[in-house]
Amino acid sequence: MEKMGDGHGLVCWELSYGLVFTGFLLKPLDGTVSTGAPSRTGSHRDPKTEQPIMVINTVLSVMAYDYPTEKLSVYLSDDAAHDITFYALIEASHFAEHWIPYCKKFYVEPRSPGAYFQSISEPHEAEEAKGFLAIKKLYEDMENRIITAAKLGRIPEEVRSKYKGFSQWDSFSSQRDHDTILQILIDGRDPKAKDIDGCSLPTLVHLAREKRPQHPHNFKAGAMNALIRVSQNISNGQIILNVDCDMYSNYSSSVRDALCFFLDEKKGHEIAFVQFPQSFGNITKNEIYDGSMRIGMDVEFHGMDGYGGPPYVGTGCFHRRNTLTGKKFDNECMEDWKREETVDKIKALASCTYEENTQWGKEMGVKYGCPVEDVITGLSIQTRGWKSVYFNPERKAFLGVATTTLPQTLVQHKRWSAGDFLILLSSYSPAWYARGKISFGLQLGYCCYCLWAPNCFATLYYTIIPSLYLLKGISLFPKASSPWCMPFAFVLSAKNLYSLAEFLRCGGTILGWWNSQRIWLYKRTSSYLFGFIDAVLMSAGFSQPAFEITAKVADEDVIERYEKEMMEFGPGASSSSPMFIILATLALLNLFCFVGLVAKVATGDANIRIDTLVLQILLCGILVLINWPLFQGLLLRRDNGKMPSSITVKSIGLAVFASTCFLFLE
């Protein structure tokens, strides 16, 4: 793959492929960003959850791609229809006139201005230093204006009167009840749309699709589909890149790398999408929440790539437009942008009734009815005969924001596990629907993720039953001197040694591996359990799929504890309290059982035979040790990140009740 990217980079640059980039803003600031030729989509929440400045940094990073600007179009889908987001985009459109020429002149990387200014000190060369200081001041002034507007919750009157686009909010009722809001801030084909060097600027579009309380809007999938239709009638780029709005472009040539796969003479016509890994810029050294997902990104996805391609993971993915509209690749499907079409006519494509009695969300576009709409969409594309490519370059193509608290992590994995298991239960199951349509190896790859949720039961068994029987001195495994103990010892040691070696080979640390094992345990005993329940209820028709948003902007004290790698239990605990109660109860149950055994041994209980309980003692001891950060949060810490007192009391009561009842059972 690297040779393909390097060898054909110049050719890709010269071919007239239009690119569209899209991004999404969800809750209060639901949105999507798109750029012409490839399209890019992303997700952003409102000024209170994801600052508008984060969104425009993502937008600017793709506007400044190392690609002909006249062939780029960027679309921001603002699903919360927030005028603050529109104002931020106006500011970004003006700043782009200076930022894009600066990036080209000084070969800037990364091209997200916020990330760039954080990563570099003032250059030594006089000309570059002068340009650096000037562009940095422009950025800081823009940033201050946007942050001020977000804090005040209103747009400066002189700005509102200057741009007619704000008039589209005059009929605005609420975030769930408003007309389509569409504004082309930069028309890339307008001769006047130039930067300070006289070069063309990329097209820039703001879209807030129509919302009505009586019509389902299908969350991110619905926003993506509206954007696909709108972009087809404005710029109609053949390639669409979609990214979340908190995931900026970290490498300006990644667009050319992706096009090399699509334009390869031998295999390019088979490729539907090129998926880049999800990478994050705020990962700490030892990854307390296993946020980098390094085994998945550096091992598992490469394995799936060898069997026909990785799944689509919802961000950092270049798509061939025709595959998203349910068609085979055919140049005749491409339509030129009809300039006579007015904005009012295009608005109809984003209305809440446009998809009625159509195949959108079914056979066309991103699929509806599943919490992981990206995975099921990618799978359906692959079953139509297309292949995908996983490209993981040394310099990460995109950098996002990883979760910084345990509640965020658990809620995120609950949604993923529920969605993946729902796919297994659906008509698009990789186990039977995909049989004969994709390779057997790829089927197994998908099933590994689809079976996350039911895996919770095996883990729950081994964290509860052996410890309870240990408390009564009853052996469940062969005694240490028995040859039948060897298979257990071999599996235990081989699995963990291989896991550790794999983690270290992928660039992790020993403590990072230990933290990943803890998060593995927490996910399987809480997130996956509730994910399983949610999936079964949704499959049976007792509940509807919901899109739970993971907050990515945290308070300063939360960030400070995260950087110190202290586990965060506080913020968001209300939404995760059932999962926290399970985690805390299991941890305390194992502690009570271990302490109870020690007490019996110390008092000389004749019923306790240590040689028959070695494996159970080892298992229970590891569970106690791995839960040390949780015990700190329950009993020792006094900061705002500790476990809420209500959860502490409930979990202690449940653990005492369970161990006591089992102890006195005959």
Salt bridges, closest charged atoms under 4 A:
GLU50 OE1 - ARG45 NH1 3.05
ASP66 OD2 - ARG256 NH2 3.35
ASP78 OD2 - HIS206 NE2 3.25
ASP79 OD1 - ARG209 NE 2.69
ASP83 OD1 - HIS82 ND1 3.39
ASP83 OD2 - ARG160 NH2 2.86
GLU91 OE1 - ARG145 NH2 2.96
GLU127 OE2 - LYS105 NZ 2.91
ASP141 OD2 - LYS137 NZ 2.95
ASP177 OD1 - ARG212 NH1 2.64
ASP179 OD1 - ARG212 NH2 2.26
ASP187 OD2 - ARG339 NH2 3.67
GLU210 OE2 - ARG212 NE 2.96
ASP244 OD1 - LYS220 NZ 2.77
ASP246 OD2 - LYS552 NZ 3.04
GLU270 OE2 - HIS269 NE2 3.98
GLU287 OE2 - ARG294 NH2 2.42
GLU355 OE2 - ARG229 NH1 2.87
GLU356 OE2 - HIS215 ND1 3.60
ASP534 OD2 - LYS414 NZ 3.79
GLU548 OE1 - LYS414 NZ 3.54
ASP557 OD2 - ARG561 NH2 3.60
GLU560 OE2 - LYS564 NZ 3.42
GLU568 OE1 - ARG561 NE 2.65
ASP611 OD2 - ARG609 NH2 3.86
ASP639 OD1 - ARG561 NE 3.96
ASP639 OD1 - ARG637 NH2 2.97
